[in-house]
Amino acid sequence: MIDRPRDQLIPVTQWNARHPWPPIGGLRHLIFFSASNGFDKVIRRIGRRVLIDEAAFFVWANTQGGAK
């Protein structure tokens, strides 16, 4: 059996304790428009709680276009 680290699921309110960017308001904006911006691959909803999949967030962030 291969031992791999578990994916980290971080509550939105605790995101900035681990990462300085994006701020909570920015995360909430991304979550609100998640169906149209692809951020739905990053969030996990458990009941009313919204969690951010840390590894999926960085994959998503790296696939976003930027200033060229």
N, CA, C and O of each residue as an XYZ file, in Angstrom:
272
protein
N       0.842     -1.184      0.000
C       0.000      0.000      0.000
C       0.888      1.249      0.000
O       1.832      1.355      0.783
N       0.570      2.177     -0.881
C       1.346      3.406     -0.981
C       0.830      4.406      0.047
O      -0.369      4.672      0.136
N       1.759      4.948      0.816
C       1.380      5.923      1.836
C       1.518      7.313      1.240
O       2.633      7.780      1.011
N       0.400      7.977      0.987
C       0.442      9.333      0.447
C      -0.230     10.271      1.427
O      -1.143      9.870      2.150
N       0.214     11.517      1.457
C      -0.412     12.463      2.390
C      -1.865     12.730      2.003
O      -2.219     12.739      0.825
N      -2.682     12.944      3.006
C      -4.086     13.257      2.757
C      -4.192     14.650      2.174
O      -3.372     15.525      2.452
N      -5.214     14.838      1.364
C      -5.481     16.176      0.867
C      -5.935     17.036      2.038
O      -6.711     16.593      2.885
N      -5.453     18.246      2.076
C      -5.824     19.168      3.140
C      -7.087     19.907      2.741
O      -7.126     20.563      1.700
N      -8.104     19.805      3.552
C      -9.335     20.551      3.366
C      -9.365     21.635      4.431
O      -9.415     21.346      5.626
N      -9.335     22.879      3.988
C      -9.225     24.011      4.900
C     -10.511     24.815      4.879
O     -10.962     25.204      3.802
N     -11.119     25.080      6.030
C     -12.293     25.949      6.063
C     -11.940     27.336      5.530
O     -10.831     27.825      5.748
N     -12.869     27.958      4.841
C     -12.634     29.282      4.256
C     -12.151     30.267      5.314
O     -11.243     31.057      5.060
N     -12.747     30.223      6.483
C     -12.389     31.180      7.538
C     -10.978     30.986      8.070
O     -10.438     31.887      8.711
N     -10.366     29.826      7.819
C      -9.016     29.557      8.311
C      -7.967     29.583      7.205
O      -6.794     29.312      7.464
N      -8.369     29.903      5.981
C      -7.447     29.914      4.849
C      -6.260     30.847      5.105
O      -5.114     30.469      4.861
N      -6.526     32.064      5.595
C      -5.458     33.042      5.775
C      -4.526     32.724      6.933
O      -3.491     33.376      7.072
N      -4.847     31.766      7.753
C      -3.906     31.317      8.776
C      -2.771     30.515      8.134
O      -1.695     30.381      8.718
N      -3.013     29.983      6.933
C      -2.014     29.184      6.226
C      -1.430     29.891      5.013
O      -0.258     29.707      4.682
N      -2.252     30.703      4.349
C      -1.833     31.345      3.105
C      -2.262     32.809      3.115
O      -3.385     33.125      3.507
N      -1.371     33.704      2.686
C      -1.719     35.131      2.699
C      -2.639     35.555      1.557
O      -3.305     36.586      1.648
N      -2.678     34.771      0.490
C      -3.480     35.131     -0.675
C      -4.345     33.960     -1.085
O      -3.880     32.826     -0.969
N      -5.524     34.135     -1.538
C      -6.313     35.364     -1.562
C      -6.952     35.620     -0.199
O      -7.090     34.701      0.609
N      -7.340     36.864      0.055
C      -8.027     37.144      1.317
C      -9.396     36.465      1.332
O      -9.886     36.027      0.291
N     -10.004     36.380      2.498
C     -11.283     35.681      2.649
C     -12.348     36.274      1.723
O     -13.135     35.531      1.137
N     -12.379     37.582      1.587
C     -13.350     38.200      0.680
C     -13.156     37.745     -0.758
O     -14.125     37.520     -1.484
N     -11.900     37.612     -1.164
C     -11.598     37.124     -2.506
C     -12.019     35.676     -2.681
O     -12.537     35.301     -3.733
N     -11.799     34.861     -1.659
C     -12.244     33.463     -1.713
C     -13.760     33.378     -1.834
O     -14.283     32.581     -2.613
N     -14.456     34.197     -1.067
C     -15.915     34.178     -1.129
C     -16.409     34.587     -2.512
O     -17.400     34.046     -3.002
N     -15.732     35.530     -3.138
C     -16.077     35.932     -4.497
C     -15.886     34.751     -5.455
O     -16.754     34.470     -6.281
N     -14.748     34.065     -5.339
C     -14.486     32.904     -6.187
C     -15.517     31.806     -5.963
O     -15.953     31.159     -6.915
N     -15.907     31.593     -4.712
C     -16.902     30.566     -4.387
C     -18.265     30.939     -4.963
O     -18.963     30.081     -5.503
N     -18.652     32.213     -4.853
C     -19.956     32.656     -5.346
C     -20.075     32.424     -6.851
O     -21.133     32.027     -7.339
N     -18.992     32.670     -7.583
C     -19.000     32.507     -9.038
C     -18.324     31.202     -9.476
O     -17.842     31.106    -10.604
N     -18.285     30.211     -8.600
C     -17.532     28.980     -8.868
C     -18.027     28.204    -10.081
O     -17.233     27.526    -10.733
N     -19.302     28.285    -10.398
C     -19.815     27.548    -11.554
C     -19.269     28.112    -12.863
O     -19.111     27.375    -13.836
N     -18.982     29.401    -12.895
C     -18.523     30.007    -14.138
C     -17.008     30.184    -14.221
O     -16.481     30.408    -15.311
N     -16.299     30.089    -13.100
C     -14.855     30.323    -13.139
C     -14.025     29.054    -12.912
O     -12.797     29.127    -12.874
N     -14.664     27.913    -12.765
C     -13.944     26.661    -12.577
C     -13.511     26.390    -11.147
O     -12.865     25.377    -10.877
N     -13.857     27.280    -10.231
C     -13.445     27.120     -8.836
C     -14.231     26.012     -8.138
O     -13.890     25.617     -7.023
N     -15.282     25.510     -8.789
C     -16.069     24.419     -8.203
C     -15.240     23.150     -8.040
O     -15.611     22.269     -7.265
N     -14.123     23.044     -8.760
C     -13.230     21.888     -8.608
C     -12.390     21.986     -7.341
O     -11.770     21.009     -6.922
N     -12.372     23.166     -6.736
C     -11.525     23.430     -5.574
C     -12.293     23.303     -4.265
O     -11.713     22.950     -3.239
N     -13.584     23.585     -4.292
C     -14.351     23.608     -3.045
C     -15.038     22.274     -2.789
O     -15.413     21.555     -3.715
N     -15.190     21.969     -1.516
C     -15.933     20.799     -1.057
C     -16.977     21.316     -0.080
O     -16.652     22.036      0.865
N     -18.209     20.954     -0.305
C     -19.284     21.382      0.586
C     -19.711     20.188      1.436
O     -20.047     19.124      0.917
N     -19.689     20.387      2.732
C     -20.144     19.367      3.679
C     -21.189     20.051      4.536
O     -20.862     20.823      5.438
N     -22.442     19.764      4.248
C     -23.523     20.482      4.908
C     -23.450     21.940      4.483
O     -23.413     22.241      3.290
N     -23.430     22.834      5.442
C     -23.316     24.265      5.155
C     -21.869     24.737      5.117
O     -21.588     25.879      4.753
N     -20.969     23.866      5.490
C     -19.565     24.232      5.574
C     -18.905     24.140      4.197
O     -19.122     23.183      3.454
N     -18.112     25.134      3.878
C     -17.373     25.160      2.613
C     -15.902     25.014      2.937
O     -15.344     25.791      3.711
N     -15.275     24.010      2.338
C     -13.865     23.728      2.561
C     -13.104     23.905      1.255
O     -13.635     23.650      0.174
N     -11.872     24.339      1.367
C     -11.007     24.521      0.211
C     -10.018     23.362      0.161
O      -9.300     23.109      1.128
N      -9.984     22.662     -0.967
C      -8.998     21.606     -1.184
C      -7.694     22.304     -1.551
O      -7.566     22.877     -2.633
N      -6.731     22.248     -0.637
C      -5.501     23.022     -0.786
C      -4.742     22.660     -2.060
O      -4.314     23.552     -2.792
N      -4.570     21.379     -2.334
C      -3.832     20.959     -3.532
C      -4.576     21.383     -4.792
O      -3.958     21.861     -5.743
N      -5.897     21.214     -4.809
C      -6.689     21.590     -5.979
C      -6.660     23.097     -6.196
O      -6.717     23.556     -7.337
N      -6.574     23.875     -5.118
C      -6.490     25.330     -5.257
C      -5.254     25.722     -6.048
O      -5.338     26.542     -6.963
N      -4.104     25.146     -5.707
C      -2.877     25.526     -6.393
C      -2.840     25.016     -7.829
O      -2.252     25.666     -8.694
N      -3.450     23.874     -8.098
C      -3.592     23.424     -9.485
C      -4.448     24.410    -10.241
O      -4.089     24.815    -11.347
N      -5.588     24.814     -9.664
C      -6.487     25.771    -10.299
C      -5.760     27.101    -10.530
O      -5.854     27.671    -11.617
N      -5.044     27.596     -9.530
C      -4.357     28.886     -9.641
C      -3.305     28.852    -10.753
O      -3.121     29.842    -11.462
N      -2.625     27.734    -10.905
C      -1.596     27.619    -11.938
C      -2.171     27.528    -13.346
O      -1.470     27.805    -14.320
N      -3.434     27.143    -13.464
C      -4.055     27.035    -14.780
C      -4.759     28.308    -15.213
O      -5.230     28.402    -16.346
N      -4.836     29.285    -14.327
C      -5.491     30.541    -14.672
C      -4.550     31.392    -15.518
O      -3.345     31.460    -15.274
N      -5.140     32.038    -16.516
C      -4.350     32.939    -17.345
C      -3.919     34.124    -16.523
O      -4.480     34.377    -15.457
N      -2.992     34.811    -16.970
C      -2.532     35.990    -16.265
C      -2.140     37.047    -17.268
O      -2.346     36.886    -18.471
N      -1.587     38.102    -16.782
C      -1.107     39.138    -17.678
C       0.030     38.569    -18.521
O       0.928     37.906    -18.002
N      -0.014     38.825    -19.775
C       1.016     38.264    -20.669
C       1.873     39.337    -21.236
O       2.789     39.052    -22.007
